[in-house]
Amino acid sequence: MLSLEKQLEIILNGLEEVLPLEDLRAKLKRAIDKDQPLTVKYGVDPTSPDLHLGHAVPLRKLRELQDLGHKIILLIGDFTAQIGDPSLKSVTRPQLSADEVRENAITYTSQAFKILDETETVVDYNGRWFNEMNFSDVVKLTSKFTVARLLERDDFAKRYRENSPIGLHEFLYPVMQGYDSVMLKSDIEIGGTDQTFNMLAGRDLQKLYHQEAQVVLTLPILEGTDGVQKMSKSLGNQIGLTDPPNDMFGKVMSVPDSIMIKYFRLASTFSVEEIDRIEKGLKDETVHPAEAKRRLASNVVQIYHGREAGEAAEAEFDAIFKLGDLPSEIDEIIIDKGLFSDGKIWIVKLITHLGFAKTNGEARRLIEQGGVSLGDKVISSTDAEITVEGGEIIRVGKRRFARLVRDK
């Protein structure tokens, strides 16, 4: 194992908080002295089948700990996912079925192993113990918490003040997450800052069960491509780990300059020293933001698709946005003949049919902003009726293209 100070340097990089630091130092020293790895827990509820760069932030920290020789447990919340984590939620979260959770878990773990070493990762499921508990066990477990303690959580307190409903099952969530730590005897738990309360509940419970309390490592929340809200598929601001290279590159390039350095620190493989140099260069204007972001986008694509894919995505981006060329590959989409009236189709209906806008209102806004063109002609009217002979190329926004094929 590496020295204590070197391990601390690697572990602390990029963290928001360590609770408490002295415990982490003591645990690492013991692990090194005894040559025994620490048990690191990361719990995930597979509420969605696909992972994005926001999910990758804790996974990358886990990989660092894994490379330091520590034992990583990827805990799949197959039981807790059916409750739904209320963290940062202003309303009760919809519950998933057991079948939905199982299907999501399969995809989730396969994508997580794009980052983690599968051969060195322990995958466990909290249904293993929760499915065995009876109601008496639940009452005994919940007796270790008070309602006042649970209302210390900001989101619960806010909803309580506003008289917004809080389901009793939501109160159980931090209790259950804490109990996961007891069952796994974890030395360290990793999570986003939105999980701080739940992870500290694990420390409390471990002490009550006469275990050594885990250290809590919190990581910043990565904003999505809008630069404002937490990355989320439901908000449409995500960069998926399985996005095609060209899409991934383009999405990273669309990230606001204001959070670019945060992406460098949380989503890239650049060294701390190199990121510091880039940040300084941006501040003193010796580094152009667009060039820095190109390096970032290429690096992110290379992490998940390989070096050649990263270089090709950069070349494709240049061809489209610098030279004005079309993408090398454009999806052909068949337009159902039932959508036509007198041989023409309303441009708004066409855009929503292609999936380039979720609603007619969104399609209209894209047109009004000059973001829609057919061939080399910009569509300026939301009332436009389009004739499709076949082979026309429509462009919506900066990165979405389709070659139109009329259904015979």
Order of alpha helices (4+ residues) and beta strands (2+ residues): alpha-beta-alpha-beta-alpha-beta-alpha-beta-alpha-alpha-alpha-alpha-alpha-beta-alpha-beta-alpha-alpha-alpha-alpha-alpha-beta-beta-alpha-alpha-beta-beta-beta-beta-beta
